[in-house]
Amino acid sequence: MISLVKITEKNFQPFQRHILEIENSSFPSPWTLNAFRQELNRVISHLWALTVDDVLAGYICFWIFGFGL
């Protein structure tokens, strides 16, 4: 089954190793575990995981902001 999962501080731990593996193999200057944790504490930041049969297939971290900027 394919699922989108909203990552929060409470459910981040089971995903963190796999997210960091993807991050490290995808970017020349990858984010650290601490960088992801900081994003989880930002109101405007959103971290989602894509799972296929309960295995992480990808993730996205993005900001939503607007009004008053």
C-alpha positions in Angstrom: 0.0 0.0 0.0 1.2 3.5 -0.8 0.8 6.1 2.0 1.7 9.7 2.7 2.6 10.3 6.4 2.9 13.6 8.1 6.2 13.5 10.1 6.1 15.0 13.6 8.5 15.0 16.5 6.4 12.1 17.9 6.8 9.8 14.9 10.1 11.0 13.4 12.4 8.4 15.1 11.3 5.4 12.9 11.9 7.4 9.7 15.1 9.3 10.6 17.7 6.7 9.6 16.2 6.2 6.2 15.6 9.9 5.6 19.2 10.6 6.4 20.3 7.8 4.0 18.4 9.3 1.1 19.5 12.8 2.1 23.2 11.8 2.2 23.1 10.0 -1.2 21.1 12.8 -2.9 22.8 16.1 -1.9 26.5 17.3 -1.8 25.7 19.3 1.4 23.0 17.1 3.1 21.0 18.2 6.1 22.0 16.8 9.4 19.6 15.0 11.9 19.6 18.3 13.9 18.5 20.3 10.8 15.5 18.0 10.3 14.7 18.3 14.0 14.8 22.1 13.8 12.4 22.0 10.8 10.0 19.9 12.8 9.8 22.7 15.4 9.0 25.4 12.8 5.3 26.3 12.4 5.8 26.9 8.7 7.7 23.7 8.0 6.1 20.5 6.9 7.8 17.1 6.5 6.0 14.3 4.8 7.1 10.7 4.0 6.0 8.5 1.2 5.9 4.8 2.1 5.3 1.8 0.0 4.4 -1.3 2.0 5.6 0.4 5.1 9.0 1.1 3.6 10.2 4.7 3.1 10.3 5.5 -0.6 10.8 9.3 -0.3 10.2 12.4 1.7 9.6 16.1 1.2 10.2 19.1 3.5 8.6 22.4 2.6 7.4 25.7 4.0 4.0 27.2 3.8 3.8 30.9 4.6 2.2 33.9 3.2 -0.1 36.6 4.5 1.7 39.6 5.9 5.2 39.0 4.4 
